């Protein structure tokens, strides 16, 4: 499912126009990004939690030249599914 298909599904299930559903989805994604950037956790009960994890600095290898390179530490978005979502899949 891509973004436009998700917007269609939201519009149908919430009885909204596609434009309103698109704005709602964009607003939700923006709120999640802002919260993660501040180091917060976004928990949607029954669905799961979005949080910012840390990736340590490490040494990698350039596949083209074979030379070792340093990869900086980074914050990465992570998702932990909730019980209801896990149960829905099994």
PyMOL Python script that loads the backbone (N, CA, C, O; Angstrom):
from pymol import cmd

cmd.read_pdbstr("""\
ATOM      1  N   UNK A   1       0.855  -1.172   0.000  1.00  0.00           N
ATOM      2  CA  UNK A   1       0.000   0.000   0.000  1.00  0.00           C
ATOM      3  C   UNK A   1       0.896   1.229   0.000  1.00  0.00           C
ATOM      4  O   UNK A   1       1.808   1.341   0.820  1.00  0.00           O
ATOM      5  N   UNK A   2       0.637   2.138  -0.911  1.00  0.00           N
ATOM      6  CA  UNK A   2       1.402   3.382  -0.946  1.00  0.00           C
ATOM      7  C   UNK A   2       0.576   4.502  -0.310  1.00  0.00           C
ATOM      8  O   UNK A   2      -0.530   4.266   0.176  1.00  0.00           O
ATOM      9  N   UNK A   3       1.122   5.720  -0.316  1.00  0.00           N
ATOM     10  CA  UNK A   3       0.473   6.827   0.381  1.00  0.00           C
ATOM     11  C   UNK A   3      -0.901   7.148  -0.197  1.00  0.00           C
ATOM     12  O   UNK A   3      -1.841   7.388   0.561  1.00  0.00           O
ATOM     13  N   UNK A   4      -1.038   7.158  -1.518  1.00  0.00           N
ATOM     14  CA  UNK A   4      -2.345   7.492  -2.110  1.00  0.00           C
ATOM     15  C   UNK A   4      -3.390   6.421  -1.806  1.00  0.00           C
ATOM     16  O   UNK A   4      -4.564   6.740  -1.617  1.00  0.00           O
ATOM     17  N   UNK A   5      -2.979   5.170  -1.756  1.00  0.00           N
ATOM     18  CA  UNK A   5      -3.913   4.098  -1.389  1.00  0.00           C
ATOM     19  C   UNK A   5      -4.320   4.222   0.077  1.00  0.00           C
ATOM     20  O   UNK A   5      -5.471   3.960   0.428  1.00  0.00           O
ATOM     21  N   UNK A   6      -3.378   4.620   0.932  1.00  0.00           N
ATOM     22  CA  UNK A   6      -3.694   4.833   2.341  1.00  0.00           C
ATOM     23  C   UNK A   6      -4.662   5.994   2.503  1.00  0.00           C
ATOM     24  O   UNK A   6      -5.592   5.919   3.306  1.00  0.00           O
ATOM     25  N   UNK A   7      -4.454   7.064   1.751  1.00  0.00           N
ATOM     26  CA  UNK A   7      -5.372   8.207   1.798  1.00  0.00           C
ATOM     27  C   UNK A   7      -6.772   7.777   1.364  1.00  0.00           C
ATOM     28  O   UNK A   7      -7.760   8.171   1.985  1.00  0.00           O
ATOM     29  N   UNK A   8      -6.865   6.975   0.309  1.00  0.00           N
ATOM     30  CA  UNK A   8      -8.161   6.468  -0.146  1.00  0.00           C
ATOM     31  C   UNK A   8      -8.842   5.651   0.948  1.00  0.00           C
ATOM     32  O   UNK A   8     -10.044   5.794   1.176  1.00  0.00           O
ATOM     33  N   UNK A   9      -8.073   4.792   1.628  1.00  0.00           N
ATOM     34  CA  UNK A   9      -8.633   3.954   2.689  1.00  0.00           C
ATOM     35  C   UNK A   9      -9.109   4.804   3.865  1.00  0.00           C
ATOM     36  O   UNK A   9     -10.166   4.537   4.435  1.00  0.00           O
ATOM     37  N   UNK A  10      -8.336   5.820   4.227  1.00  0.00           N
ATOM     38  CA  UNK A  10      -8.726   6.712   5.323  1.00  0.00           C
ATOM     39  C   UNK A  10      -9.996   7.470   4.948  1.00  0.00           C
ATOM     40  O   UNK A  10     -10.915   7.587   5.758  1.00  0.00           O
ATOM     41  N   UNK A  11     -10.045   7.983   3.723  1.00  0.00           N
ATOM     42  CA  UNK A  11     -11.210   8.743   3.265  1.00  0.00           C
ATOM     43  C   UNK A  11     -12.463   7.880   3.297  1.00  0.00           C
ATOM     44  O   UNK A  11     -13.528   8.345   3.704  1.00  0.00           O
ATOM     45  N   UNK A  12     -12.345   6.644   2.875  1.00  0.00           N
ATOM     46  CA  UNK A  12     -13.497   5.738   2.852  1.00  0.00           C
ATOM     47  C   UNK A  12     -13.956   5.378   4.263  1.00  0.00           C
ATOM     48  O   UNK A  12     -15.147   5.448   4.567  1.00  0.00           O
ATOM     49  N   UNK A  13     -13.015   4.994   5.123  1.00  0.00           N
ATOM     50  CA  UNK A  13     -13.407   4.537   6.455  1.00  0.00           C
ATOM     51  C   UNK A  13     -13.858   5.669   7.371  1.00  0.00           C
ATOM     52  O   UNK A  13     -14.683   5.442   8.256  1.00  0.00           O
ATOM     53  N   UNK A  14     -13.337   6.888   7.180  1.00  0.00           N
ATOM     54  CA  UNK A  14     -13.691   8.013   8.049  1.00  0.00           C
ATOM     55  C   UNK A  14     -14.728   8.936   7.415  1.00  0.00           C
ATOM     56  O   UNK A  14     -15.090   9.958   7.998  1.00  0.00           O
ATOM     57  N   UNK A  15     -15.203   8.583   6.236  1.00  0.00           N
ATOM     58  CA  UNK A  15     -16.201   9.377   5.514  1.00  0.00           C
ATOM     59  C   UNK A  15     -15.719  10.824   5.330  1.00  0.00           C
ATOM     60  O   UNK A  15     -16.423  11.782   5.650  1.00  0.00           O
ATOM     61  N   UNK A  16     -14.496  10.946   4.803  1.00  0.00           N
ATOM     62  CA  UNK A  16     -13.888  12.242   4.528  1.00  0.00           C
ATOM     63  C   UNK A  16     -13.604  12.358   3.033  1.00  0.00           C
ATOM     64  O   UNK A  16     -13.609  11.363   2.308  1.00  0.00           O
ATOM     65  N   UNK A  17     -13.358  13.580   2.586  1.00  0.00           N
ATOM     66  CA  UNK A  17     -12.898  13.749   1.213  1.00  0.00           C
ATOM     67  C   UNK A  17     -11.440  13.295   1.151  1.00  0.00           C
ATOM     68  O   UNK A  17     -10.757  13.232   2.173  1.00  0.00           O
ATOM     69  N   UNK A  18     -10.978  12.982  -0.048  1.00  0.00           N
ATOM     70  CA  UNK A  18      -9.587  12.562  -0.195  1.00  0.00           C
ATOM     71  C   UNK A  18      -8.630  13.685   0.192  1.00  0.00           C
ATOM     72  O   UNK A  18      -7.564  13.427   0.750  1.00  0.00           O
ATOM     73  N   UNK A  19      -9.000  14.914  -0.096  1.00  0.00           N
ATOM     74  CA  UNK A  19      -8.149  16.052   0.262  1.00  0.00           C
ATOM     75  C   UNK A  19      -8.028  16.176   1.783  1.00  0.00           C
ATOM     76  O   UNK A  19      -6.935  16.392   2.308  1.00  0.00           O
ATOM     77  N   UNK A  20      -9.147  16.040   2.481  1.00  0.00           N
ATOM     78  CA  UNK A  20      -9.125  16.131   3.953  1.00  0.00           C
ATOM     79  C   UNK A  20      -8.349  14.969   4.548  1.00  0.00           C
ATOM     80  O   UNK A  20      -7.599  15.150   5.508  1.00  0.00           O
ATOM     81  N   UNK A  21      -8.521  13.779   3.990  1.00  0.00           N
ATOM     82  CA  UNK A  21      -7.782  12.607   4.477  1.00  0.00           C
ATOM     83  C   UNK A  21      -6.286  12.791   4.243  1.00  0.00           C
ATOM     84  O   UNK A  21      -5.481  12.412   5.093  1.00  0.00           O
ATOM     85  N   UNK A  22      -5.907  13.360   3.113  1.00  0.00           N
ATOM     86  CA  UNK A  22      -4.499  13.625   2.821  1.00  0.00           C
ATOM     87  C   UNK A  22      -3.898  14.618   3.792  1.00  0.00           C
ATOM     88  O   UNK A  22      -2.777  14.434   4.265  1.00  0.00           O
ATOM     89  N   UNK A  23      -4.651  15.682   4.095  1.00  0.00           N
ATOM     90  CA  UNK A  23      -4.163  16.677   5.068  1.00  0.00           C
ATOM     91  C   UNK A  23      -4.045  16.050   6.457  1.00  0.00           C
ATOM     92  O   UNK A  23      -3.099  16.338   7.191  1.00  0.00           O
ATOM     93  N   UNK A  24      -4.999  15.198   6.818  1.00  0.00           N
ATOM     94  CA  UNK A  24      -4.951  14.544   8.131  1.00  0.00           C
ATOM     95  C   UNK A  24      -3.731  13.625   8.226  1.00  0.00           C
ATOM     96  O   UNK A  24      -3.037  13.615   9.243  1.00  0.00           O
ATOM     97  N   UNK A  25      -3.473  12.858   7.174  1.00  0.00           N
ATOM     98  CA  UNK A  25      -2.312  11.965   7.178  1.00  0.00           C
ATOM     99  C   UNK A  25      -1.017  12.762   7.231  1.00  0.00           C
ATOM    100  O   UNK A  25      -0.113  12.416   7.991  1.00  0.00           O
ATOM    101  N   UNK A  26      -0.910  13.830   6.432  1.00  0.00           N
ATOM    102  CA  UNK A  26       0.284  14.670   6.452  1.00  0.00           C
ATOM    103  C   UNK A  26       0.489  15.293   7.830  1.00  0.00           C
ATOM    104  O   UNK A  26       1.618  15.371   8.314  1.00  0.00           O
ATOM    105  N   UNK A  27      -0.592  15.734   8.461  1.00  0.00           N
ATOM    106  CA  UNK A  27      -0.499  16.316   9.799  1.00  0.00           C
ATOM    107  C   UNK A  27      -0.042  15.302  10.829  1.00  0.00           C
ATOM    108  O   UNK A  27       0.767  15.619  11.700  1.00  0.00           O
ATOM    109  N   UNK A  28      -0.556  14.084  10.734  1.00  0.00           N
ATOM    110  CA  UNK A  28      -0.150  13.031  11.672  1.00  0.00           C
ATOM    111  C   UNK A  28       1.323  12.689  11.495  1.00  0.00           C
ATOM    112  O   UNK A  28       2.048  12.535  12.478  1.00  0.00           O
ATOM    113  N   UNK A  29       1.767  12.570  10.253  1.00  0.00           N
ATOM    114  CA  UNK A  29       3.178  12.246  10.014  1.00  0.00           C
ATOM    115  C   UNK A  29       4.089  13.365  10.495  1.00  0.00           C
ATOM    116  O   UNK A  29       5.161  13.099  11.038  1.00  0.00           O
ATOM    117  N   UNK A  30       3.681  14.598  10.304  1.00  0.00           N
ATOM    118  CA  UNK A  30       4.481  15.744  10.751  1.00  0.00           C
ATOM    119  C   UNK A  30       4.571  15.776  12.279  1.00  0.00           C
ATOM    120  O   UNK A  30       5.635  16.061  12.830  1.00  0.00           O
ATOM    121  N   UNK A  31       3.467  15.488  12.963  1.00  0.00           N
ATOM    122  CA  UNK A  31       3.465  15.461  14.431  1.00  0.00           C
ATOM    123  C   UNK A  31       4.375  14.349  14.949  1.00  0.00           C
ATOM    124  O   UNK A  31       5.078  14.539  15.941  1.00  0.00           O
ATOM    125  N   UNK A  32       4.368  13.202  14.290  1.00  0.00           N
ATOM    126  CA  UNK A  32       5.247  12.099  14.697  1.00  0.00           C
ATOM    127  C   UNK A  32       6.703  12.499  14.504  1.00  0.00           C
ATOM    128  O   UNK A  32       7.530  12.253  15.382  1.00  0.00           O
ATOM    129  N   UNK A  33       7.031  13.118  13.361  1.00  0.00           N
ATOM    130  CA  UNK A  33       8.414  13.559  13.101  1.00  0.00           C
ATOM    131  C   UNK A  33       8.889  14.542  14.159  1.00  0.00           C
ATOM    132  O   UNK A  33      10.001  14.414  14.670  1.00  0.00           O
ATOM    133  N   UNK A  34       8.052  15.524  14.492  1.00  0.00           N
ATOM    134  CA  UNK A  34       8.439  16.537  15.480  1.00  0.00           C
ATOM    135  C   UNK A  34       8.683  15.911  16.840  1.00  0.00           C
ATOM    136  O   UNK A  34       9.643  16.263  17.525  1.00  0.00           O
ATOM    137  N   UNK A  35       7.820  14.984  17.237  1.00  0.00           N
ATOM    138  CA  UNK A  35       7.981  14.333  18.531  1.00  0.00           C
ATOM    139  C   UNK A  35       9.260  13.504  18.573  1.00  0.00           C
ATOM    140  O   UNK A  35       9.984  13.533  19.569  1.00  0.00           O
ATOM    141  N   UNK A  36       9.543  12.767  17.504  1.00  0.00           N
ATOM    142  CA  UNK A  36      10.758  11.951  17.468  1.00  0.00           C
ATOM    143  C   UNK A  36      12.004  12.820  17.456  1.00  0.00           C
ATOM    144  O   UNK A  36      13.014  12.464  18.064  1.00  0.00           O
ATOM    145  N   UNK A  37      11.945  13.948  16.777  1.00  0.00           N
ATOM    146  CA  UNK A  37      13.092  14.849  16.724  1.00  0.00           C
ATOM    147  C   UNK A  37      13.432  15.388  18.110  1.00  0.00           C
ATOM    148  O   UNK A  37      14.600  15.625  18.419  1.00  0.00           O
ATOM    149  N   UNK A  38      12.397  15.583  18.951  1.00  0.00           N
ATOM    150  CA  UNK A  38      12.611  16.047  20.323  1.00  0.00           C
ATOM    151  C   UNK A  38      13.037  14.914  21.247  1.00  0.00           C
ATOM    152  O   UNK A  38      13.360  15.158  22.410  1.00  0.00           O
ATOM    153  N   UNK A  39      13.044  13.676  20.748  1.00  0.00           N
ATOM    154  CA  UNK A  39      13.440  12.537  21.566  1.00  0.00           C
ATOM    155  C   UNK A  39      12.272  11.851  22.251  1.00  0.00           C
ATOM    156  O   UNK A  39      12.476  11.004  23.121  1.00  0.00           O
ATOM    157  N   UNK A  40      11.046  12.206  21.870  1.00  0.00           N
ATOM    158  CA  UNK A  40       9.863  11.623  22.486  1.00  0.00           C
ATOM    159  C   UNK A  40       9.473  10.289  21.871  1.00  0.00           C
ATOM    160  O   UNK A  40      10.079   9.822  20.906  1.00  0.00           O
ATOM    161  N   UNK A  41       8.465   9.702  22.445  1.00  0.00           N
ATOM    162  CA  UNK A  41       7.898   8.441  21.962  1.00  0.00           C
ATOM    163  C   UNK A  41       6.448   8.700  21.602  1.00  0.00           C
ATOM    164  O   UNK A  41       5.720   9.340  22.361  1.00  0.00           O
ATOM    165  N   UNK A  42       6.024   8.204  20.446  1.00  0.00           N
ATOM    166  CA  UNK A  42       4.629   8.328  20.031  1.00  0.00           C
ATOM    167  C   UNK A  42       4.005   6.950  20.163  1.00  0.00           C
ATOM    168  O   UNK A  42       4.378   6.022  19.445  1.00  0.00           O
ATOM    169  N   UNK A  43       3.049   6.814  21.085  1.00  0.00           N
ATOM    170  CA  UNK A  43       2.407   5.531  21.340  1.00  0.00           C
ATOM    171  C   UNK A  43       0.964   5.581  20.873  1.00  0.00           C
ATOM    172  O   UNK A  43       0.188   6.432  21.308  1.00  0.00           O
ATOM    173  N   UNK A  44       0.615   4.672  19.994  1.00  0.00           N
ATOM    174  CA  UNK A  44      -0.756   4.508  19.532  1.00  0.00           C
ATOM    175  C   UNK A  44      -1.230   3.167  20.095  1.00  0.00           C
ATOM    176  O   UNK A  44      -0.876   2.108  19.576  1.00  0.00           O
ATOM    177  N   UNK A  45      -2.026   3.222  21.150  1.00  0.00           N
ATOM    178  CA  UNK A  45      -2.441   2.015  21.860  1.00  0.00           C
ATOM    179  C   UNK A  45      -3.116   1.054  20.886  1.00  0.00           C
ATOM    180  O   UNK A  45      -4.018   1.429  20.137  1.00  0.00           O
ATOM    181  N   UNK A  46      -2.659  -0.184  20.916  1.00  0.00           N
ATOM    182  CA  UNK A  46      -3.192  -1.209  20.040  1.00  0.00           C
ATOM    183  C   UNK A  46      -2.465  -1.299  18.715  1.00  0.00           C
ATOM    184  O   UNK A  46      -2.549  -2.319  18.032  1.00  0.00           O
ATOM    185  N   UNK A  47      -1.748  -0.243  18.337  1.00  0.00           N
ATOM    186  CA  UNK A  47      -1.021  -0.247  17.064  1.00  0.00           C
ATOM    187  C   UNK A  47       0.474  -0.415  17.295  1.00  0.00           C
ATOM    188  O   UNK A  47       1.086  -1.331  16.746  1.00  0.00           O
ATOM    189  N   UNK A  48       1.068   0.463  18.105  1.00  0.00           N
ATOM    190  CA  UNK A  48       2.491   0.370  18.381  1.00  0.00           C
ATOM    191  C   UNK A  48       3.077   1.699  18.789  1.00  0.00           C
ATOM    192  O   UNK A  48       2.363   2.680  18.998  1.00  0.00           O
ATOM    193  N   UNK A  49       4.401   1.712  18.900  1.00  0.00           N
ATOM    194  CA  UNK A  49       5.120   2.909  19.337  1.00  0.00           C
ATOM    195  C   UNK A  49       6.231   3.260  18.362  1.00  0.00           C
ATOM    196  O   UNK A  49       6.982   2.394  17.912  1.00  0.00           O
ATOM    197  N   UNK A  50       6.320   4.542  18.044  1.00  0.00           N
ATOM    198  CA  UNK A  50       7.428   5.067  17.262  1.00  0.00           C
ATOM    199  C   UNK A  50       8.390   5.707  18.249  1.00  0.00           C
ATOM    200  O   UNK A  50       7.962   6.401  19.171  1.00  0.00           O
ATOM    201  N   UNK A  51       9.689   5.481  18.063  1.00  0.00           N
ATOM    202  CA  UNK A  51      10.673   6.097  18.944  1.00  0.00           C
ATOM    203  C   UNK A  51      11.971   6.294  18.165  1.00  0.00           C
ATOM    204  O   UNK A  51      12.170   5.700  17.106  1.00  0.00           O
ATOM    205  N   UNK A  52      12.850   7.134  18.705  1.00  0.00           N
ATOM    206  CA  UNK A  52      14.141   7.396  18.077  1.00  0.00           C
ATOM    207  C   UNK A  52      15.188   6.522  18.746  1.00  0.00           C
ATOM    208  O   UNK A  52      15.410   6.609  19.954  1.00  0.00           O
ATOM    209  N   UNK A  53      15.821   5.687  17.951  1.00  0.00           N
ATOM    210  CA  UNK A  53      16.902   4.846  18.448  1.00  0.00           C
ATOM    211  C   UNK A  53      18.234   5.457  18.079  1.00  0.00           C
ATOM    212  O   UNK A  53      18.298   6.398  17.288  1.00  0.00           O
ATOM    213  N   UNK A  54      19.286   4.925  18.645  1.00  0.00           N
ATOM    214  CA  UNK A  54      20.621   5.430  18.362  1.00  0.00           C
ATOM    215  C   UNK A  54      21.422   4.350  17.648  1.00  0.00           C
ATOM    216  O   UNK A  54      21.397   3.179  18.027  1.00  0.00           O
ATOM    217  N   UNK A  55      22.129   4.768  16.611  1.00  0.00           N
ATOM    218  CA  UNK A  55      23.031   3.865  15.904  1.00  0.00           C
ATOM    219  C   UNK A  55      24.445   4.353  16.186  1.00  0.00           C
ATOM    220  O   UNK A  55      24.765   5.517  15.942  1.00  0.00           O
ATOM    221  N   UNK A  56      25.287   3.469  16.698  1.00  0.00           N
ATOM    222  CA  UNK A  56      26.647   3.836  17.075  1.00  0.00           C
ATOM    223  C   UNK A  56      27.501   4.092  15.840  1.00  0.00           C
ATOM    224  O   UNK A  56      27.207   3.609  14.746  1.00  0.00           O
ATOM    225  N   UNK A  57      28.557   4.858  16.041  1.00  0.00           N
ATOM    226  CA  UNK A  57      29.526   5.080  14.964  1.00  0.00           C
ATOM    227  C   UNK A  57      30.214   3.753  14.666  1.00  0.00           C
ATOM    228  O   UNK A  57      30.416   2.928  15.557  1.00  0.00           O
ATOM    229  N   UNK A  58      30.566   3.566  13.411  1.00  0.00           N
ATOM    230  CA  UNK A  58      31.185   2.303  13.040  1.00  0.00           C
ATOM    231  C   UNK A  58      32.089   2.514  11.826  1.00  0.00           C
ATOM    232  O   UNK A  58      32.070   3.568  11.190  1.00  0.00           O
ATOM    233  N   UNK A  59      32.871   1.493  11.528  1.00  0.00           N
ATOM    234  CA  UNK A  59      33.737   1.533  10.360  1.00  0.00           C
ATOM    235  C   UNK A  59      33.093   0.701   9.265  1.00  0.00           C
ATOM    236  O   UNK A  59      32.713  -0.449   9.487  1.00  0.00           O
ATOM    237  N   UNK A  60      32.975   1.284   8.092  1.00  0.00           N
ATOM    238  CA  UNK A  60      32.414   0.577   6.950  1.00  0.00           C
ATOM    239  C   UNK A  60      33.455   0.431   5.868  1.00  0.00           C
ATOM    240  O   UNK A  60      34.621   0.777   6.062  1.00  0.00           O
ATOM    241  N   UNK A  61      33.031  -0.086   4.718  1.00  0.00           N
ATOM    242  CA  UNK A  61      33.957  -0.285   3.624  1.00  0.00           C
ATOM    243  C   UNK A  61      33.316   0.207   2.342  1.00  0.00           C
ATOM    244  O   UNK A  61      32.175  -0.143   2.039  1.00  0.00           O
ATOM    245  N   UNK A  62      34.034   1.007   1.598  1.00  0.00           N
ATOM    246  CA  UNK A  62      33.563   1.480   0.307  1.00  0.00           C
ATOM    247  C   UNK A  62      33.644   0.314  -0.671  1.00  0.00           C
ATOM    248  O   UNK A  62      34.741  -0.162  -0.964  1.00  0.00           O
ATOM    249  N   UNK A  63      32.493  -0.162  -1.190  1.00  0.00           N
ATOM    250  CA  UNK A  63      32.537  -1.335  -2.061  1.00  0.00           C
ATOM    251  C   UNK A  63      33.259  -1.084  -3.390  1.00  0.00           C
ATOM    252  O   UNK A  63      33.760  -2.023  -4.010  1.00  0.00           O
ATOM    253  N   UNK A  64      33.312   0.157  -3.822  1.00  0.00           N
ATOM    254  CA  UNK A  64      33.959   0.465  -5.099  1.00  0.00           C
ATOM    255  C   UNK A  64      35.484   0.405  -4.991  1.00  0.00           C
ATOM    256  O   UNK A  64      36.155  -0.134  -5.871  1.00  0.00           O
ATOM    257  N   UNK A  65      36.029   0.970  -3.892  1.00  0.00           N
ATOM    258  CA  UNK A  65      37.489   1.055  -3.764  1.00  0.00           C
ATOM    259  C   UNK A  65      38.054   0.087  -2.738  1.00  0.00           C
ATOM    260  O   UNK A  65      39.255  -0.184  -2.745  1.00  0.00           O
ATOM    261  N   UNK A  66      37.210  -0.440  -1.852  1.00  0.00           N
ATOM    262  CA  UNK A  66      37.683  -1.340  -0.804  1.00  0.00           C
ATOM    263  C   UNK A  66      38.284  -0.599   0.375  1.00  0.00           C
ATOM    264  O   UNK A  66      38.762  -1.231   1.318  1.00  0.00           O
ATOM    265  N   UNK A  67      38.272   0.726   0.344  1.00  0.00           N
ATOM    266  CA  UNK A  67      38.877   1.512   1.406  1.00  0.00           C
ATOM    267  C   UNK A  67      37.929   1.601   2.611  1.00  0.00           C
ATOM    268  O   UNK A  67      36.711   1.673   2.448  1.00  0.00           O
ATOM    269  N   UNK A  68      38.503   1.595   3.816  1.00  0.00           N
ATOM    270  CA  UNK A  68      37.706   1.725   5.032  1.00  0.00           C
ATOM    271  C   UNK A  68      37.256   3.171   5.197  1.00  0.00           C
ATOM    272  O   UNK A  68      38.012   4.105   4.926  1.00  0.00           O
ATOM    273  N   UNK A  69      36.006   3.344   5.647  1.00  0.00           N
ATOM    274  CA  UNK A  69      35.471   4.674   5.890  1.00  0.00           C
ATOM    275  C   UNK A  69      34.813   4.695   7.263  1.00  0.00           C
ATOM    276  O   UNK A  69      34.371   3.666   7.773  1.00  0.00           O
ATOM    277  N   UNK A  70      34.756   5.884   7.850  1.00  0.00           N
ATOM    278  CA  UNK A  70      34.105   6.031   9.147  1.00  0.00           C
ATOM    279  C   UNK A  70      32.670   6.478   8.913  1.00  0.00           C
ATOM    280  O   UNK A  70      32.416   7.429   8.173  1.00  0.00           O
ATOM    281  N   UNK A  71      31.739   5.787   9.549  1.00  0.00           N
ATOM    282  CA  UNK A  71      30.323   6.143   9.470  1.00  0.00           C
ATOM    283  C   UNK A  71      29.942   6.748  10.813  1.00  0.00           C
ATOM    284  O   UNK A  71      30.132   6.130  11.860  1.00  0.00           O
ATOM    285  N   UNK A  72      29.397   7.978  10.773  1.00  0.00           N
ATOM    286  CA  UNK A  72      29.078   8.702  12.004  1.00  0.00           C
ATOM    287  C   UNK A  72      27.902   8.059  12.734  1.00  0.00           C
ATOM    288  O   UNK A  72      27.093   7.353  12.131  1.00  0.00           O
ATOM    289  N   UNK A  73      27.818   8.311  14.034  1.00  0.00           N
ATOM    290  CA  UNK A  73      26.670   7.889  14.838  1.00  0.00           C
ATOM    291  C   UNK A  73      25.443   8.641  14.342  1.00  0.00           C
ATOM    292  O   UNK A  73      25.561   9.761  13.845  1.00  0.00           O
ATOM    293  N   UNK A  74      24.266   8.034  14.474  1.00  0.00           N
ATOM    294  CA  UNK A  74      23.053   8.669  13.976  1.00  0.00           C
ATOM    295  C   UNK A  74      21.851   8.263  14.819  1.00  0.00           C
ATOM    296  O   UNK A  74      21.841   7.213  15.461  1.00  0.00           O
ATOM    297  N   UNK A  75      20.847   9.122  14.799  1.00  0.00           N
ATOM    298  CA  UNK A  75      19.549   8.781  15.377  1.00  0.00           C
ATOM    299  C   UNK A  75      18.715   8.195  14.245  1.00  0.00           C
ATOM    300  O   UNK A  75      18.701   8.736  13.140  1.00  0.00           O
ATOM    301  N   UNK A  76      18.021   7.093  14.512  1.00  0.00           N
ATOM    302  CA  UNK A  76      17.199   6.453  13.491  1.00  0.00           C
ATOM    303  C   UNK A  76      15.795   6.204  14.030  1.00  0.00           C
ATOM    304  O   UNK A  76      15.642   5.853  15.200  1.00  0.00           O
ATOM    305  N   UNK A  77      14.769   6.379  13.200  1.00  0.00           N
ATOM    306  CA  UNK A  77      13.412   6.092  13.654  1.00  0.00           C
ATOM    307  C   UNK A  77      13.195   4.586  13.756  1.00  0.00           C
ATOM    308  O   UNK A  77      13.658   3.818  12.913  1.00  0.00           O
ATOM    309  N   UNK A  78      12.491   4.184  14.795  1.00  0.00           N
ATOM    310  CA  UNK A  78      12.187   2.766  15.001  1.00  0.00           C
ATOM    311  C   UNK A  78      10.716   2.615  15.356  1.00  0.00           C
ATOM    312  O   UNK A  78      10.072   3.566  15.800  1.00  0.00           O
ATOM    313  N   UNK A  79      10.196   1.423  15.158  1.00  0.00           N
ATOM    314  CA  UNK A  79       8.797   1.128  15.446  1.00  0.00           C
ATOM    315  C   UNK A  79       8.714  -0.188  16.199  1.00  0.00           C
ATOM    316  O   UNK A  79       9.331  -1.178  15.809  1.00  0.00           O
ATOM    317  N   UNK A  80       7.942  -0.191  17.285  1.00  0.00           N
ATOM    318  CA  UNK A  80       7.706  -1.408  18.062  1.00  0.00           C
ATOM    319  C   UNK A  80       6.207  -1.689  17.984  1.00  0.00           C
ATOM    320  O   UNK A  80       5.413  -0.927  18.536  1.00  0.00           O
ATOM    321  N   UNK A  81       5.801  -2.774  17.306  1.00  0.00           N
ATOM    322  CA  UNK A  81       4.367  -3.050  17.155  1.00  0.00           C
ATOM    323  C   UNK A  81       3.708  -3.404  18.489  1.00  0.00           C
ATOM    324  O   UNK A  81       4.336  -3.991  19.371  1.00  0.00           O
ATOM    325  N   UNK A  82       2.435  -3.037  18.618  1.00  0.00           N
ATOM    326  CA  UNK A  82       1.663  -3.357  19.811  1.00  0.00           C
ATOM    327  C   UNK A  82       1.056  -4.746  19.727  1.00  0.00           C
ATOM    328  O   UNK A  82       1.072  -5.378  18.671  1.00  0.00           O
ATOM    329  N   UNK A  83       0.528  -5.212  20.831  1.00  0.00           N
ATOM    330  CA  UNK A  83      -0.032  -6.557  20.914  1.00  0.00           C
ATOM    331  C   UNK A  83      -1.195  -6.756  19.942  1.00  0.00           C
ATOM    332  O   UNK A  83      -1.279  -7.795  19.288  1.00  0.00           O
ATOM    333  N   UNK A  84      -2.086  -5.779  19.841  1.00  0.00           N
ATOM    334  CA  UNK A  84      -3.245  -5.917  18.957  1.00  0.00           C
ATOM    335  C   UNK A  84      -2.814  -6.043  17.499  1.00  0.00           C
ATOM    336  O   UNK A  84      -3.421  -6.803  16.744  1.00  0.00           O
ATOM    337  N   UNK A  85      -1.779  -5.314  17.091  1.00  0.00           N
ATOM    338  CA  UNK A  85      -1.286  -5.408  15.727  1.00  0.00           C
ATOM    339  C   UNK A  85      -0.646  -6.774  15.480  1.00  0.00           C
ATOM    340  O   UNK A  85      -0.852  -7.382  14.429  1.00  0.00           O
ATOM    341  N   UNK A  86       0.123  -7.247  16.445  1.00  0.00           N
ATOM    342  CA  UNK A  86       0.739  -8.572  16.316  1.00  0.00           C
ATOM    343  C   UNK A  86      -0.334  -9.660  16.222  1.00  0.00           C
ATOM    344  O   UNK A  86      -0.244 -10.572  15.399  1.00  0.00           O
ATOM    345  N   UNK A  87      -1.351  -9.543  17.082  1.00  0.00           N
ATOM    346  CA  UNK A  87      -2.430 -10.541  17.078  1.00  0.00           C
ATOM    347  C   UNK A  87      -3.232 -10.526  15.774  1.00  0.00           C
ATOM    348  O   UNK A  87      -3.720 -11.565  15.330  1.00  0.00           O
ATOM    349  N   UNK A  88      -3.365  -9.358  15.170  1.00  0.00           N
ATOM    350  CA  UNK A  88      -4.117  -9.238  13.916  1.00  0.00           C
ATOM    351  C   UNK A  88      -3.409  -9.953  12.775  1.00  0.00           C
ATOM    352  O   UNK A  88      -4.054 -10.380  11.818  1.00  0.00           O
ATOM    353  N   UNK A  89      -2.095 -10.088  12.865  1.00  0.00           N
ATOM    354  CA  UNK A  89      -1.329 -10.733  11.807  1.00  0.00           C
ATOM    355  C   UNK A  89      -1.259 -12.251  11.967  1.00  0.00           C
ATOM    356  O   UNK A  89      -0.964 -12.961  11.005  1.00  0.00           O
ATOM    357  N   UNK A  90      -1.519 -12.736  13.134  1.00  0.00           N
ATOM    358  CA  UNK A  90      -1.402 -14.186  13.378  1.00  0.00           C
ATOM    359  C   UNK A  90      -2.728 -14.867  13.504  1.00  0.00           C
ATOM    360  O   UNK A  90      -2.782 -16.080  13.709  1.00  0.00           O
TER     361      UNK A  90
END
""", "prot")
cmd.dss("prot")
cmd.show_as("cartoon", "prot")
cmd.util.cbc("prot")
cmd.orient("prot")
